[in-house]
Amino acid sequence: MLVGCIERKEMYKPGTYKGSSEGYYSEINVEVEVDEFNIISIEILDNQEPPTLASIVFETLPSKIIKKNETAVDAVSGATFTSKALLDAVENALENARGDSE
């Protein structure tokens, strides 16, 4: 008998999913790779956000999202709008991975 083992419910359909959201200056397009339970990687495919904003947001948030395995992370101070757009784009991709969108 195994004690303390809990069967985990699959969160995502494994694969790579695209998502997008409107940033401050442009649409932000991402590609998110997931397995059944985890966010594996996040790649920013396209954006026209100012490099000073984009670099801090795109270097900081993806690792936080992957570590926490969800998009409920704090925005980057001073780049709130770009941060929210990235979080929304990733969430859009995760909705596709969960089969939430039609």
N, C-alpha and C positions, 0 to 999 in steps of 0.2 A: 504494500500500500504506500502510495506517495502522499506525503503530508505537506500542505502548503503550496501545492502546485495548482495554479489556476489557469485554465485554458483561456488564452487571449483571443478576443474576437478580432477578425481581420478588419482593419480600418480602410485600407485602400486596395484597389486593383493594381498590382505591380505594373510599372511602366513609366513612361515619360509623358508629361502633360504640359500643355501651354496655357498660359493665362495672361491677361492684360488688364490694365487700369489706366485711367487718365491721370497723369502727373501734373505738376504745376505748369510745365512748358510743353509737354508732349505725352504721348501714350508710352507707357512702360510695358514691354513684352518680356515675359520670363518663360523658362522651361524648368519644370520641377520633376525630379526623378524620385519615385517612391517604391518601397517594397510593401509587403502586406501590412506592416506596422509602423514604418518609419519614413521620414523625409530623408532621402539620401543626399541629394544635391539640388542647388538652385543656381541657374545660370540666367543672367540678364542678357537678353537677346538684342534688344533695341531700345533706345531712348534718346531724347534730345535735351535732357535736363542739363543745367549748367555743371561743368566738370567739378567745381568746388563742392556743390551739393551732392552730386551723384557719387563721387568717389567715397566720401565718408559714409553715405547711406549704403551703397552697394558693397563696401568692404566690411561693414559692421553688422547689418541686419541679417543677411543670409546665414551666417554662422550661429547667431542667436536663435533664429527660427529652427535650424537643424538641431541644435543642442536641446531646445525645449520641445521640439517635435510638434510645434503649433505656431500660429501667427500671432498669438497673444503675447507680444513682446513690446517693450517701450520704444517709442519713436526716438530718432536721433534729435537731440535738442538743436534748434536752429534750422532744422530741415524737416519739420513736421509734415508738411504737405507731400514732399517727395517720399518720406518714410511711409506715410499712410498709403500712397499709391503703390509702392512696392509690396507692402503687406496685403493690400487688396488684390494685386495681380497674383501673388502666391496663393492667396485664399481661393481665387478664381480657378487656378490650376488644381488645387486640392479638391474643390467641389467636383471637378471633372473626374479626378481619381477616385472619389467616393461614389460617383454616379449620381450626384445631387442635381446636376443640370440636365436639361433636355435639349 
